[in-house]
Amino acid sequence: MAKKKFSVGVTFVACLLALIIGFAAAFFLYTYIKRPTGGDPYVSGDLSIHFMELGNEYAGDSIYIKAGDTDILIDAGSRASSTDTTAAYIDEYCTDGVLEYVIATHADRDHIAGFAGSNSSPSMFDRYECEVIIDFARTNSTSQTYANYIEKRDAEVAAGAVHYTALQCWNETDGAKRVFEVSDGIEMEILYNYFYENDSGDENNYSVCLMFNQGDKHFLFTGDLEEEGEEYLVQYNELPKVELFKAGHHGSKTSSTDALLSVIKPEIVCVCCCAGTDEYTDTPENQFPTQAMIDRVAQYTDRVYVTSLGDESAEGGYTSMNGNIVVTSNRGGVTVACSASDARLKDTEWFKQNRTTPSAWLS
């Protein structure tokens, strides 16, 4: 009789376990099937990328990123006085005065002047508490702006910030990491650049290159990396197709090359420049954004946006083209909203008067 009771007990436990396992398997199968595609649906907040206008007629980069509750700044160009404009913009979103991550891509003035600051326009390091600073591993620069940048950066480190070079991040030495989880489901990945370890005659090639990953969505930033640097970038990194590419070197003819574009196949391209100014050249076709860059990008997308437009009659020598460009990625997809106009480059009056429409945009 005891044996019979024992047998019944074992059978009951076995059935109960089978039932529990069955329910668990069904639950996990259901959640797998129902899991949305197009990005991680469990991100704790949107990823928004802000290509900011700089308050003047000069080309330069200053890009503010909000990842969940994390505040990130990539570069602070184009002049020290630009921080009056960009800080006012950032303060609308960064309410605690803390930038968790700051990236200075390379030592040219149009990318670090706002970090260097001036007597009349405080450095971004003075305006915000910066927790992690990542910058270029090499430079040829001997400029006063660079010297001022180093002074301000080191003062921020003395005040408690952590500093890594991009090479330390890639090698994961001294506490640095290749991949930083900046918010739940959002990663900031430092890519390998050959010129982190090798000399270049072009300062632009020392640029810190990084990717933001949000599930299967990717957003690529390469500073002012030039043609040779882009070729190495493709060679040494497994680059995915990207939702967003920040056009290399302000839309110059020597960046955003076929070698890179054919791999990343961008959906959206944002250009940080003041379109049509003669800051660097009097040759119209070589003024930012160049015809050559436009022709190459057109093979992949017509969603091209430009921050500013040169206008000698306007105060400051510029007006807005798209203005502040905000690319937002969340469960609803990837969208673009601009402060001045949502028009794509090909639909602007400047483009119609100064550039030739690529054949890819005619079909």
N, C-alpha and C positions, 0 to 999 in steps of 0.2 A: 504493500500500500504506500509505503514511504517513497519507493522508487517511482510510483505513478505520479505522486504529488510533485516530486523533483522534476520529472519529465515535463509535466504541465507547466511548471515554473520556468524552465529553460525555454520552452516553446513560446511562452508569453513574452519573455525578455527579447528573444530573437525577433519576434514579430514587431515588437515596439521599436527595436533598433532599426529594423528594415524600413519601418514607416518613417522614422526620423530622417534616415539617410535619403529616402525617396523624396521627402519634402524639401530637404536641403538641396538635393540635385536639381529638383524642379525650380527652386527659387533662383539658384545661380544661373541656370539655363535661361530663365525668364529675364533676369537682369542683363545678361550678356546680349540677348537678342534685342532688348529694348534700349541698350546703351546707345546714345546718339553718336553719329559720326561728325567729322568736321571740327574736332577739337575736344578737349577734355571738358565734360559737362559738370565736373565737380570743382571748377575754379572758384575760389572765394573772392569774386569780384571781377570786374572787367579788366582787360588790358587796353589801355589807351595811350597812343603815341602822338605827341604834339610837336610838330615841326614849327618852331616859333619864328615870327618876324623879329627883326633885330633892331628896328627903330632907326635905321640909316640905309644908305644906298650901297653898302658894301656886301660882297658875298661872304658868307660865314655859316657855320653850323652851331646851333644850340637846340637840343632836342630833349624835351621833358617827357618822361614816361611814368605812368601810374599803373602799377601792377598790384591789384588788390589794394592793400593799404600802404604799399611800399613806394617811395618816391625816388626816382632815378634821373640823373642828368648826364647826358652825353654831350660834351663840349660846351664852350661858353664863348662863342665868337659874336660879332666880328671885330668889335672894338671894346675897350674897357667901358665906354659909355653905354654899350648895349645892355649892360646888366640892369640899368634903370628900367628898361622895357621888359626884359625877360623875367626879372625878379617879380615885377608887378603881376605878370601873367601867372607865374608859378604859384604865387601866394593865393591865387584863387582856388588851388587844388591841394597844395601842401600847407596844411593849417597848423602844424606843430613846429615848423621851422627846422625840420630835420630831413636831410637827403640821405637815405640809407646807402645809396651807391652813387659815386661820381666817376665818370670815365672821361679822361682827356686823351683823345685819339693820337694826336701828334703835336709837334711844337710850333707849328705855324701860328701867326698872330690871329688869323681869322677863326681859330679853334680854341685858343687859350687866353686871349686878351681879357675876357671876362673873369677868368680865374686869377690873372695877374692883378687886375684892378688898377685904380689910380687914386690920386688924392681927392678928386671930385666924384668918383664913381667906385664905391667899395667892391672889392672882390667877392665873388660868389662864396668863397671860403669865409669871408667876414659876415656875409648876410645869412648863412645857414650853418647849422651844425652838420658836418659830413662824417659819416661813420666808416665807409670803406671807399678808398680812392684807388682806382686802377688806371695806370697810364702807360705810355710808350716805353719800350725797353731800350731804344737807341734814339739818338738825334745827332744832327750835324749843327744844330742851332747854337749861335753865340749871341743872340739878340738880347736886348734889355728886357723885352717882354718875357722871354724864356727865363731869364734870371729872376724876374719878379714872380713868375709862376712858381719856380722852385722855392723861393722864399716863403710865399704864401702857403704852398702845399706843405712844406716842412713845419710851418707854424701850426697848421691844422693837425698834423700828426702829433706834434708835441702836446696839443690840447686833447688828444685822445683818439684821433682817427687812425685807422689801419691802412697802410699803403702797400700795394703790390704793383709790380710791373706785369704786363701781359705775358711775358715769358715765364715769370714765377707762377702765374695762373696755369699756363699750359703745362709746365713741369710739375705743378702741384707741390711746390717747395715753400718752406717758411710759413705754412698755414694757408697758403693760397689754394684755390680750387679752379678747375676748368669750368665746372658747372655750379652755379649758385641758384638755389631755389629761392627766388625772390618773393614768391607768393604760392599758396597751394595750387599746384598744377601749372605754374609758370616758371620757366627756367631762363636764366641768362648764361649763355655758353660762350666762353672765350675761345675763338678759333685760332688755328696756327697760321702765322704769317712768317714766311721764310726770312723776312727782314727783321724779325725780332732778334735774330742771331747773326745776320750778315749785313755788311755795309751796302748802302745805296747812295748814289749821287743825287737822288731826289727825295727830299724830306717826306713827301707824301707817302712813299712806300713803307715808312715806319709805322703807319697807322694801325692802331688797335682794331681788330676785326671781331665782331661779335654777332651772335644770333640769339633772338628770343624765341623760345619754343613754348607753345601752348597746345598740348596734345599734338595733333597732326598739322597744326598751323605754325608757320615759321616766318620770322621777320629779320631781315639781314641788314647790317650796318657795317660799312667798310671804310669810313672816314674819307680820306682823299686818295685811297689806294689807286695806283696807276696800272697801266697795261701789264707790265712785267709782274707786279705784285698780284694782280688778279689771276694770272696764269698759274703762279705758285699756289694761290689760295685754292684753286680748283684741284691742283695736283695733290695737295697734302691734306685736304679735308673732304669728307663725303657730304657734299652739300645737297640738300633736298630742294624740291620745288618750293618757292616762297610766295606767301601772300603779299608781302611788302618788301621792296628794295629801296633803300635810301640811295639815290643816284650817286655814284662815285664822283668826287671832286667837282661838286656843284653843276654837274651836267657837262663837263668838259669833253673834248673829242678824244682825249687820251685815257678815259675811264669808261666804265659800263660797256666793256668790250664783249665781242661775240663769245670769247672763251668762257666768260662767266655767265652771260645771259642765257646761253644755250643750255646750261645746266640748271640754273635756278628758275628760269621761265616765270618771271614775276607777274603777278596779277595787278599790282599797284606800284607805281614809281613816284616817289616824291623828291623834288629837286629844291635844295636850299640855296637860293641865289636871288639876285636882283636882275631880272631878265633884261638883256640888251644893253647893260652899262658897259662903258669902255674902261673899266677899272684895270683890266689886264691886257687888253688889246683893242686896237682901232679897227680890226678886221671884223666886220659884222657877223660873218658865218662862224667865227670862232668865239664870239661872245656867248656867255651862258644864257640858256641851255643851247648847246651847239647843234647844228644840223646833223652832224655825224652821229651824235648820241641819240638824237630823236629817231633817225633812220634805223638804228640798231634795235632800240627799244620797241619800235612800232611792230616788229615781227612777233611780239609776244603780248602786247597790250596797248590800248589807247587810253588807259586810266593813268594819265600823267598829270601831276599837279606841281605848281611852282609857287613859292611863297610870295615873292615881291616883284615889282616892275619898276625899272628905272624911269624917272620922270624929272627932268631938270627944272621944270616949272613948279614942282611941288616942294613943300617944306621938307627938308631932309634929303631931297633929291630922289625920292621914291614914292610910289603909291602901292597899294596892295594888288597883287594878282589874285591868288587864292586867299592870301592872308595867312593866318595861323591855320595849319592843316592838321586835323585830328583824325587819326585812323583808330577805330575802336573795334576790338575783337571780343565777342562774348558768345553766349549760346545761340544768339540770333544770327551770327555770321560776322563778316568783316565789312564795316561801313566807313565812308569818308564824309566828313563834314568840315566846312571851311568858314572862317569868320567873315570873309569878304565876298567870295563867290565860289560855287561848287562846280564851275565850268571846267571841263577838261582842257588841257593845253591846246589841243587842236581846234577848240571852239572859241579861243580868245582872239581879240582883234590884233594883239601883238603878233601872234603866230601867223595869222592870215596875211599880215603885212610884211613879216620879216623871215618867214620860213616857208619851205616847200613841203606840201603834204606828202608823206611817204605813200607808196602804192598800197601798202598793207592797210592804210587807213581810208583808202578810196573804195575798197570793196565792201 
